[in-house]
Amino acid sequence: MNDLITTVKACFNQKVYKIILSKPRTKTKDYHKIVISQINETYHLEKFTATQVFNENLVTGQLIEFLNQALEYDFQQYNAWDDQFEYIIQISKKGKPSMTRKAVKEAPAKANTHNRQKNYILQEGVVIAPLVDMGIFTKEGKVVKTMTDKFRQINRFVEIIDDEIKSLAPGTELNVIDFGCGKSYLTFILYYYLTEIKNIKVNMVGLDLKSDVIDRCNASAEKYGYDNLSFKLGNIDAYENSFPVDMIITLHACDTATDYALYNAIKWDARLIFSVPCCQHELNAQLETAELSLLTKYGIIKERTAALITDAIRGSLLEACGYKVQLLEFVDLAHTPKNILIRAKKTQSTEKRKAQALAEVENAIQAFSLKPTLFQLLETDKLINSNKI
């Protein structure tokens, strides 16, 4: 066994992007071949029986242990490729491993470079139950042709979160609240991503106002085996949490519901905030400016100006509360004009930077005669040091 472990480690490095296990030791083995592809920071396994393919994701440490076990008991041959070499392990009938290495002439295509779809964090070919139920995947894990844009949008959402999750220390545990979860399609996907792909221990709560929606979502969570995902009936502006909150998600919370979600996130000192605002009506009804009247002269221009100012104010208020903030394009403008995602991360911001961000908000309030909900909530609770009443 020690000889085998040494051989496997010698034939495995971080640059290996494809592995094939073949030649089962006995005809009674469940799988006749296993194909392993590197996808970002994880390895995707396709396990082939005579009639089906089963999928699994592993991180590096888990993969090496898996390879040791597979070669010890299940397979006689290991082929792996990096950019320069093909590595081959063959196990004799007596269980003795031998290793050879040869220069690559024609390596198999890299999953994460030559096939654009394989770049996605959520992989086509992996059966992800929520995506099947959403009608985005077939039962075999293939993207339904008419749902390609939706599949890309969901992956974009996961990528935006992944950019921040990468910086978390190994073994991190996250408490997550999804405000206004609705049917919770993205809630289920986020839970899958955090637990199955990133191997993070998660306690996640989805909150919504419709009891029938909550019942269906809890039933779905049970069906998927998502033990640490639950859904509760409640209003964003009145919700009281019973645990420290690490991450807040709010997707298409209508109008000022987004403001209450952001306010709670700030009040609870959440480390990460991901918010896709929707229906920014509040400031559209307030927006007035004598100096820039061309922005309020035409209804459609006023509506879009108000929406942009709303989210700009939200972003700057988050900065004033010590967050590093980015406003990102969530989906292409061709699909929807409501395409902004606010991503915020708690940082050690300077008092000067926080004061500057707050001043930007106060200037906008004065210039356009505004009373933004989030500003008023933070000011009332003295979470910002405003110079205005």
C-alpha positions in Angstrom: 0.0 0.0 0.0 2.8 2.4 0.9 4.4 1.8 -2.5 1.1 2.5 -4.2 0.6 5.8 -2.3 4.1 6.9 -3.2 3.5 6.0 -6.9 0.2 7.9 -7.0 1.7 11.0 -5.5 4.5 10.8 -8.0 2.0 10.7 -10.8 -0.2 13.4 -9.5 0.5 17.2 -9.4 -1.5 20.4 -9.4 -1.1 20.7 -13.2 -2.8 17.4 -14.0 -6.0 18.3 -15.7 -7.4 14.9 -16.7 -7.3 11.4 -15.2 -8.8 8.1 -16.5 -9.1 5.0 -14.3 -9.7 1.8 -16.3 -9.4 -2.0 -16.4 -11.6 -3.0 -13.4 -10.0 -5.7 -11.2 -13.1 -7.8 -11.4 -16.1 -7.9 -13.7 -18.4 -7.4 -10.8 -17.2 -3.9 -10.0 -19.9 -1.1 -10.3 -17.9 1.1 -12.7 -15.9 0.1 -15.7 -14.2 3.5 -16.1 -13.9 6.7 -14.2 -13.0 10.0 -16.0 -11.7 12.9 -13.8 -11.5 16.5 -15.0 -10.1 19.5 -13.2 -12.6 22.2 -13.0 -11.3 25.4 -11.3 -10.3 24.3 -7.8 -12.2 21.0 -7.8 -12.1 17.7 -9.7 -15.2 16.4 -11.4 -15.7 12.6 -11.6 -17.7 10.8 -14.2 -18.3 7.2 -13.1 -19.4 4.9 -16.0 -21.5 1.8 -15.6 -22.7 -0.2 -18.6 -25.8 2.0 -19.0 -25.3 5.1 -16.8 -23.0 7.9 -15.7 -22.8 9.0 -12.1 -21.1 12.3 -11.1 -19.2 13.5 -8.0 -16.9 16.5 -7.1 -13.8 16.2 -5.0 -11.1 18.6 -3.8 -7.4 17.8 -4.1 -6.9 16.0 -0.8 -10.0 13.9 -1.2 -9.0 13.0 -4.8 -5.6 11.6 -3.8 -7.3 9.4 -1.1 -9.9 8.3 -3.7 -7.1 7.4 -6.2 -5.2 5.4 -3.6 -8.4 3.4 -2.8 -9.4 3.0 -6.4 -6.1 1.6 -7.5 -5.7 -0.5 -4.4 -9.1 -2.3 -4.8 -10.9 -1.4 -8.1 -8.8 -0.6 -11.1 -5.6 -1.7 -12.7 -4.7 1.3 -14.8 -4.3 5.1 -14.2 -3.7 7.5 -17.0 -3.2 11.2 -16.3 -2.2 14.2 -18.4 -0.6 17.6 -17.7 0.8 20.0 -20.3 4.0 18.1 -20.8 3.5 14.4 -20.0 1.2 11.5 -19.8 1.6 9.5 -16.5 0.7 5.8 -16.5 0.3 3.6 -13.4 -0.3 -0.1 -14.0 -1.1 -2.6 -11.2 0.1 -6.2 -11.7 -2.0 -9.2 -10.7 0.0 -9.4 -7.5 -0.9 -5.8 -6.7 2.5 -4.3 -7.5 2.4 -0.8 -9.1 4.6 0.3 -12.0 4.9 3.9 -13.3 5.9 5.2 -16.7 5.9 8.7 -18.1 5.9 9.8 -21.7 5.9 13.1 -23.5 2.5 14.3 -24.6 1.9 14.3 -28.3 -1.9 14.6 -28.4 -3.4 15.2 -25.0 -7.2 15.1 -24.3 -8.8 18.5 -24.4 -8.7 20.5 -21.2 -12.1 20.8 -19.6 -11.4 24.3 -18.4 -9.8 25.8 -21.5 -10.9 24.1 -24.8 -14.6 23.7 -24.0 -16.2 27.0 -23.0 -19.1 25.3 -21.2 -16.6 23.4 -19.0 -15.5 26.8 -17.6 -18.7 27.1 -15.7 -18.7 26.5 -12.0 -21.9 24.6 -12.4 -21.0 21.9 -14.9 -23.2 20.5 -17.6 -23.2 16.7 -17.3 -23.4 16.9 -13.5 -26.9 16.1 -12.4 -27.9 19.1 -10.1 -31.4 18.3 -8.8 -32.6 22.0 -8.5 -31.6 22.7 -12.1 -33.5 19.6 -13.3 -36.6 20.7 -11.4 -36.2 24.3 -12.8 -36.3 22.8 -16.4 -32.7 24.1 -17.1 -31.2 20.6 -17.0 -32.5 17.3 -18.4 -32.6 14.3 -16.1 -29.1 13.4 -17.5 -27.7 16.8 -16.5 -27.6 18.3 -20.0 -28.6 22.0 -20.6 -32.0 22.3 -22.3 -31.3 24.3 -25.5 -34.0 26.9 -24.8 -32.6 27.5 -21.3 -28.9 28.2 -22.2 -29.2 31.9 -21.4 -30.7 31.1 -18.0 -28.0 28.6 -17.3 -25.3 31.3 -18.1 -27.1 33.8 -15.8 -27.1 31.4 -12.9 -23.5 30.6 -13.4 -22.7 34.3 -13.5 -24.4 34.7 -10.2 -22.3 31.9 -8.7 -19.1 33.3 -10.2 -19.8 36.7 -8.5 -20.1 34.9 -5.2 -17.2 32.6 -5.9 -14.9 35.6 -6.3 -15.4 36.4 -2.6 -15.6 32.9 -1.3 -12.2 32.1 -2.6 -10.6 34.3 0.0 -12.2 32.5 2.9 -10.0 30.3 5.1 -10.4 26.5 4.8 -12.9 25.1 7.2 -15.0 28.3 7.2 -18.6 28.0 8.3 -21.2 30.4 7.0 -24.6 31.5 8.3 -26.5 32.8 5.3 -29.9 34.5 5.0 -31.8 35.0 1.7 -34.3 37.8 2.1 -37.3 37.6 -0.2 -36.3 34.2 -1.4 -39.5 33.6 -3.5 -39.4 30.1 -5.1 -35.8 30.0 -4.1 -34.3 28.6 -7.3 -31.0 30.5 -6.7 -31.1 29.7 -3.0 -31.0 26.0 -3.8 -28.2 26.6 -6.3 -26.2 28.7 -3.8 -26.6 26.0 -1.1 -25.4 23.3 -3.6 -22.4 25.4 -4.7 -21.3 26.2 -1.1 -21.7 22.7 0.3 -21.1 20.4 -2.7 -18.5 22.4 -4.7 -16.8 24.5 -2.0 -17.2 22.0 0.9 -18.3 24.7 3.3 -20.5 24.0 6.2 -23.5 26.2 5.8 -26.6 27.1 7.8 -29.0 28.9 5.4 -32.4 30.5 6.0 -34.7 31.7 3.2 -37.3 34.3 4.2 -40.6 35.1 2.3 -44.1 36.4 2.9 -46.0 33.6 1.2 -46.8 30.6 3.4 -47.5 28.3 0.4 -44.1 29.2 -1.1 -42.4 28.5 2.2 -44.0 25.1 2.5 -43.0 24.1 -1.0 -39.4 25.3 -0.5 -39.1 23.3 2.8 -40.4 20.3 1.0 -37.9 20.7 -1.8 -35.0 21.2 0.7 -36.0 17.9 2.3 -36.3 16.2 -1.1 -32.7 17.3 -2.1 -31.3 16.3 1.3 -30.3 19.9 2.1 -30.4 19.4 5.8 -29.0 22.9 6.8 -31.4 24.9 4.5 -34.7 26.0 5.9 -37.4 28.5 4.9 -39.4 30.7 7.2 -42.4 33.0 6.9 -41.5 36.6 7.7 -41.1 40.2 6.6 -37.7 41.6 5.8 -38.2 44.8 7.9 -39.3 42.9 11.0 -37.1 39.8 10.9 -35.0 39.0 14.1 -32.2 36.5 13.6 -31.1 34.1 16.3 -27.5 33.6 15.1 -24.6 35.7 13.8 -25.0 36.4 10.1 -22.1 36.0 7.7 -23.8 36.5 4.4 -26.9 38.3 3.2 -28.5 37.5 -0.2 -31.4 39.6 -1.6 -32.5 38.9 -5.1 -35.1 41.2 -6.7 -36.5 42.4 -3.4 -39.0 45.0 -4.6 -38.4 48.7 -4.0 -37.6 49.5 -0.3 -37.5 45.8 0.6 -33.9 45.9 -0.7 -33.2 48.8 1.7 -34.5 46.9 4.7 -32.4 43.9 3.7 -29.2 46.0 3.4 -30.0 47.8 6.7 -30.3 44.4 8.5 -27.1 43.2 6.9 -25.3 46.4 8.2 -26.9 46.2 11.6 -25.8 42.5 12.0 -22.3 43.3 10.7 -22.6 40.7 7.9 -19.3 40.0 6.2 -20.7 39.6 2.7 -23.7 41.1 0.9 -25.0 40.2 -2.5 -28.1 42.2 -3.6 -29.9 42.5 -6.9 -32.3 45.4 -6.5 -35.7 45.6 -8.3 -38.5 48.1 -8.9 -36.7 51.2 -7.5 -40.0 53.3 -7.3 -39.3 55.3 -4.1 -36.9 57.9 -5.5 -38.7 58.1 -8.8 -41.6 59.7 -6.9 -39.3 62.1 -5.1 -36.8 63.1 -7.7 -36.7 66.9 -8.3 -33.9 69.1 -9.5 -34.1 72.6 -11.0 -30.5 72.6 -12.2 -30.7 69.2 -14.0 -34.4 69.3 -15.1 -33.6 67.4 -18.3 -33.2 64.3 -16.1 -36.8 64.6 -14.9 -38.4 66.0 -18.1 -39.1 62.7 -19.7 -40.8 59.9 -17.8 -38.5 57.0 -19.0 -35.4 59.0 -18.4 -36.5 60.0 -14.9 -37.3 56.4 -14.1 -33.9 55.2 -15.1 -32.1 58.1 -13.5 -34.0 57.4 -10.2 -33.1 53.7 -10.4 -29.4 54.4 -10.9 -29.3 57.0 -8.2 -31.0 54.6 -5.8 -28.4 52.0 -6.3 -25.5 54.5 -6.3 -26.8 55.8 -2.9 -27.1 52.2 -1.6 -23.5 51.5 -2.6 -22.1 54.6 -1.1 -24.0 54.0 2.2 -22.5 50.6 2.4 -19.1 52.2 1.9 -19.9 54.7 4.7 -20.5 51.7 6.9 -17.2 50.1 6.2 -17.8 47.9 3.2 -15.8 47.5 0.0 -18.5 47.8 -2.7 -18.8 46.9 -6.3 -21.8 47.4 -8.6 -21.6 44.7 -11.2 -23.5 43.7 -14.3 -25.5 40.6 -13.4 -27.0 39.8 -16.8 -26.6 41.2 -20.3 -28.6 44.4 -21.0 -30.3 42.5 -23.9 -32.1 40.4 -21.3 -33.2 43.0 -18.7 -32.4 46.6 -17.8 -32.6 45.5 -14.1 -29.1 44.0 -14.3 -27.1 45.5 -11.4 -25.8 43.4 -8.6 -24.4 45.1 -5.4 -21.5 43.1 -4.0 -20.2 44.3 -0.6 -17.5 42.9 1.7 -16.8 44.2 5.2 -13.3 45.7 5.4 -11.1 47.8 7.6 -12.0 51.1 5.9 -10.6 54.4 7.0 -12.8 57.0 8.6 -11.8 59.4 5.9 -13.1 57.0 3.2 -16.3 56.4 5.1 -16.9 60.2 5.5 -16.3 60.8 1.9 -18.8 58.1 0.9 -21.4 59.6 3.2 -20.8 63.1 1.9 -21.4 61.8 -1.7 -24.8 60.5 -0.5 -25.7 63.8 1.3 -24.8 65.8 -1.8 -27.1 63.6 -3.9 -29.9 63.9 -1.4 -29.6 67.7 -1.4 -29.3 68.0 -5.2 -32.3 65.8 -6.0 -34.5 66.5 -2.9 -34.5 62.9 -1.8 -35.3 60.9 1.4 -33.9 57.4 0.8 -35.2 54.7 3.1 -31.8 53.1 3.8 -30.3 56.5 4.7 -33.1 57.2 7.1 -32.9 53.8 8.7 -29.1 54.1 9.3 -29.4 57.7 10.5 -32.1 56.8 13.0 -30.1 54.0 14.5 -27.0 56.1 14.4 -25.1 53.7 12.2 -23.9 56.6 10.2 -22.7 60.1 11.3 -24.8 62.2 9.1 -24.5 66.0 9.0 -28.1 66.3 7.8 -31.4 66.0 9.6 
